Amino acid sequence: MKICRKLLLLIMLVLSMAMFTGFASEESVKDLSTVDVVGTGKISADPDLVSIRFEVSTEGKSKNIMDETSAKTKKVINLLENSGIDKKEIKTENINFYPLTRWNNDLEQEENTGYRATNYIIVTTKNLAKTGEIIDIAIKNGAESMSGVEFILSETGQQKLLNEAIVKAINDAKAQAKMVTTAIGSQIVKIKNIEVQKNFNSYPVFMTNEMSKAEDSSIPIEPQNIEYQVMVKITYIIK
């Protein structure tokens, strides 16, 4: 019986010491100081894709203009493919057909003046050198307008740029933390928290419809670099 009591007292003593050690350890962590640093990483790269959007439209009195628009769209697509653009790099979207109206003052109501059908062709290709030729083919063979040229990065290119920017931002943050702790005579223990903010910039090149229809199709279109900026906020525990 005495042995059981002694064993029980020993267990209680061990548990008490463990709890005390745990509290002490927790308190010691809370007492440690922290330092926050923000690192920045900027990386730029040449775009590897160009995206161009064209509108093909037809107006007329008959509802058959939808067929005319489809024929014009197919003509543009066929010519683009014949020029070397892959079929997978061309798509159509947002096919619309709607009536055109105007206000009749005599009847005091709107009246139908015809119909309009539109279709959009989007070309996204890796062949940036063909940008001017693509515009020339589309505008001179049925496309009514172009909403702009955008030089972009593929998903693979974006991820590569992002990874490089993150590494650069982290190295910048580490250098700042080391400089601060050295100046105040402290040491870095470990990272407490880290936050990453991404900012990706691509730059569209806008061209008016008059420019795209110009007789001289050699209008220079130079792609701009694409920039990825990453900010990394790191909280270090120091002692």
C-alpha positions as CSV (number, residue, x, y, z in Angstrom):
1,M,0.0,0.0,0.0
2,K,2.9,2.3,0.9
3,I,4.5,1.5,-2.4
4,C,1.4,2.4,-4.3
5,R,1.2,5.7,-2.5
6,K,4.9,6.5,-3.2
7,L,4.4,5.6,-6.8
8,L,1.4,7.8,-7.1
9,L,3.3,10.7,-5.5
10,L,6.1,10.1,-7.9
11,I,3.8,10.2,-10.9
12,M,2.2,13.4,-9.7
13,L,5.6,15.0,-9.2
14,V,6.7,14.1,-12.7
15,L,3.5,15.4,-14.2
16,S,3.8,18.7,-12.2
17,M,7.4,19.1,-13.5
18,A,6.3,18.4,-17.1
19,M,3.5,21.0,-16.8
20,F,5.9,23.5,-15.3
21,T,8.4,22.9,-18.0
22,G,5.7,23.3,-20.7
23,F,4.5,26.6,-19.2
24,A,8.1,27.8,-19.0
25,S,8.8,26.9,-22.5
26,E,5.6,28.6,-23.7
27,E,6.4,31.7,-21.7
28,S,9.9,31.7,-23.2
29,V,8.6,31.6,-26.7
30,K,6.2,34.5,-25.9
31,D,9.0,36.5,-24.5
32,L,11.1,36.2,-27.7
33,S,11.2,39.3,-29.8
34,T,10.2,39.4,-33.5
35,V,11.2,41.5,-36.5
36,D,9.1,42.1,-39.6
37,V,10.8,42.6,-43.0
38,V,9.3,43.0,-46.5
39,G,11.3,41.8,-49.4
40,T,10.6,42.7,-53.0
41,G,11.4,40.7,-56.1
42,K,10.9,42.1,-59.6
43,I,11.5,39.9,-62.7
44,S,10.8,40.9,-66.3
45,A,10.7,38.6,-69.4
46,D,9.8,38.8,-73.0
47,P,6.3,37.6,-73.8
48,D,5.9,34.3,-75.6
49,L,2.3,34.7,-76.8
50,V,0.3,37.3,-78.7
51,S,-3.5,37.5,-78.6
52,I,-5.5,39.5,-81.2
53,R,-9.2,39.9,-81.2
54,F,-11.2,40.8,-84.4
55,E,-14.9,41.5,-85.0
56,V,-16.6,40.3,-88.1
57,S,-20.0,41.9,-88.6
58,T,-22.7,42.4,-91.3
59,E,-25.7,44.7,-91.4
60,G,-28.7,44.3,-93.8
61,K,-32.4,44.1,-94.2
62,S,-32.6,40.3,-94.3
63,K,-32.0,37.8,-91.5
64,N,-29.7,36.0,-93.9
65,I,-26.9,38.3,-92.8
66,M,-26.0,35.7,-90.2
67,D,-25.0,33.4,-93.1
68,E,-23.0,36.2,-94.6
69,T,-21.2,36.8,-91.3
70,S,-20.4,33.1,-91.0
71,A,-19.0,33.0,-94.5
72,K,-16.8,36.1,-93.9
73,T,-15.6,34.5,-90.6
74,K,-14.7,31.2,-92.3
75,K,-12.8,33.1,-95.1
76,V,-10.7,35.0,-92.5
77,I,-10.0,31.8,-90.6
78,N,-9.0,29.8,-93.7
79,L,-6.7,32.6,-94.9
80,L,-5.0,32.7,-91.4
81,E,-4.5,28.9,-91.4
82,N,-3.1,29.1,-95.0
83,S,-0.6,31.7,-93.7
84,G,0.8,29.2,-91.2
85,I,-1.4,29.9,-88.1
86,D,-2.3,26.6,-86.4
87,K,-6.0,25.8,-86.2
88,K,-5.7,25.4,-82.4
89,E,-4.5,29.0,-82.2
90,I,-7.8,30.4,-83.6
91,K,-11.2,30.4,-81.9
92,T,-14.5,32.2,-82.3
93,E,-16.8,33.4,-79.6
94,N,-19.8,35.7,-78.8
95,I,-21.9,35.2,-81.9
96,N,-24.6,37.8,-81.8
97,F,-27.7,38.6,-83.9
98,Y,-30.0,41.5,-83.1
99,P,-32.4,43.9,-84.8
100,L,-31.5,47.5,-85.6
101,T,-34.1,50.1,-84.6
102,R,-34.6,53.9,-84.8
103,W,-37.2,56.2,-83.4
104,N,-40.1,57.2,-85.8
105,N,-41.3,60.7,-84.8
106,D,-44.5,60.4,-86.9
107,L,-45.5,57.1,-85.3
108,E,-44.0,57.9,-82.0
109,Q,-42.4,54.5,-81.7
110,E,-39.3,52.6,-82.6
111,E,-39.2,50.9,-86.0
112,N,-37.0,48.1,-87.3
113,T,-34.4,49.2,-89.9
114,G,-32.6,45.9,-90.4
115,Y,-30.4,43.5,-88.6
116,R,-26.8,43.1,-87.4
117,A,-24.9,39.9,-87.0
118,T,-21.4,39.8,-85.3
119,N,-18.8,37.2,-84.6
120,Y,-15.5,37.4,-82.9
121,I,-12.2,35.8,-84.0
122,I,-9.4,35.5,-81.4
123,V,-6.0,34.5,-82.5
124,T,-3.5,33.5,-79.8
125,T,-0.2,32.4,-81.2
126,K,3.5,31.8,-80.2
127,N,4.6,33.3,-83.5
128,L,4.9,36.9,-82.4
129,A,6.7,37.8,-85.7
130,K,3.5,37.2,-87.6
131,T,1.5,39.8,-85.6
132,G,1.5,42.4,-88.4
133,E,0.7,39.8,-91.1
134,I,-2.2,38.4,-89.0
135,I,-3.8,41.9,-88.6
136,D,-3.3,42.6,-92.3
137,I,-5.0,39.3,-93.4
138,A,-8.0,39.7,-91.1
139,I,-8.8,43.3,-91.7
140,K,-8.4,43.2,-95.5
141,N,-10.5,40.0,-95.8
142,G,-13.7,40.5,-93.7
143,A,-12.9,41.6,-90.2
144,E,-14.5,45.0,-89.5
145,S,-12.5,46.0,-86.5
146,M,-9.8,44.9,-84.0
147,S,-10.0,45.6,-80.3
148,G,-6.2,45.4,-79.6
149,V,-3.1,43.4,-79.5
150,E,-2.0,41.9,-76.2
151,F,1.4,40.3,-75.6
152,I,1.3,37.8,-72.8
153,L,3.1,34.9,-71.1
154,S,1.9,31.3,-71.3
155,E,1.1,29.5,-68.0
156,T,4.5,27.9,-68.1
157,G,6.2,31.2,-68.6
158,Q,4.2,32.9,-65.9
159,Q,5.0,30.2,-63.4
160,K,8.7,30.4,-64.2
161,L,8.7,34.1,-63.8
162,L,6.7,33.9,-60.5
163,N,9.1,31.3,-59.0
164,E,12.1,33.5,-59.8
165,A,10.4,36.6,-58.4
166,I,9.6,34.8,-55.1
167,V,13.1,33.6,-54.7
168,K,14.4,37.1,-55.3
169,A,11.9,38.6,-52.8
170,I,12.8,36.0,-50.1
171,N,16.5,36.6,-50.5
172,D,15.9,40.4,-50.2
173,A,13.9,39.8,-47.0
174,K,16.6,37.6,-45.6
175,A,19.3,40.2,-46.3
176,Q,17.3,42.9,-44.5
177,A,16.6,40.7,-41.5
178,K,20.3,39.8,-41.2
179,M,21.3,43.5,-41.5
180,V,18.8,44.5,-38.7
181,T,19.7,41.7,-36.3
182,T,23.4,42.3,-36.8
183,A,22.9,46.0,-36.1
184,I,21.1,45.4,-32.8
185,G,23.3,42.4,-31.7
186,S,20.6,39.8,-32.1
187,Q,20.3,36.4,-33.8
188,I,17.5,34.9,-36.0
189,V,15.9,31.9,-34.4
190,K,13.4,30.9,-37.0
191,I,10.6,32.1,-39.2
192,K,7.3,32.7,-37.4
193,N,5.1,33.7,-40.4
194,I,5.4,34.4,-44.1
195,E,3.0,36.1,-46.6
196,V,3.4,36.4,-50.4
197,Q,1.7,39.0,-52.5
198,K,1.9,38.7,-56.3
199,N,1.4,41.4,-59.0
200,F,1.6,40.4,-62.7
201,N,1.6,43.0,-65.4
202,S,1.1,42.5,-69.1
203,Y,0.7,45.4,-71.5
204,P,-1.8,45.5,-74.3
205,V,-0.9,47.4,-77.5
206,F,-3.9,49.4,-78.8
207,M,-4.4,50.1,-82.4
208,T,-7.2,52.1,-84.0
209,N,-9.2,50.6,-86.8
210,E,-7.9,53.3,-89.2
211,M,-4.3,52.2,-88.4
212,S,-5.1,48.5,-88.9
213,K,-6.7,49.3,-92.3
214,A,-3.8,51.4,-93.6
215,E,-2.4,50.5,-96.9
216,D,1.0,50.1,-95.4
217,S,0.7,46.9,-93.4
218,S,4.3,47.2,-92.1
219,I,3.2,49.2,-89.0
220,P,5.8,48.2,-86.4
221,I,4.4,46.4,-83.3
222,E,7.0,45.9,-80.7
223,P,6.1,43.7,-77.7
224,Q,6.9,45.1,-74.3
225,N,8.5,43.2,-71.4
226,I,6.2,41.6,-68.9
227,E,6.9,42.2,-65.3
228,Y,6.2,40.1,-62.2
229,Q,6.5,41.7,-58.9
230,V,6.3,39.8,-55.6
231,M,6.4,41.1,-52.1
232,V,7.2,38.8,-49.3
233,K,6.5,39.7,-45.7
234,I,8.4,37.6,-43.2
235,T,8.2,37.7,-39.4
236,Y,11.4,36.3,-37.8
237,I,11.7,35.3,-34.2
238,I,15.0,36.7,-32.8
239,K,16.9,36.5,-29.6
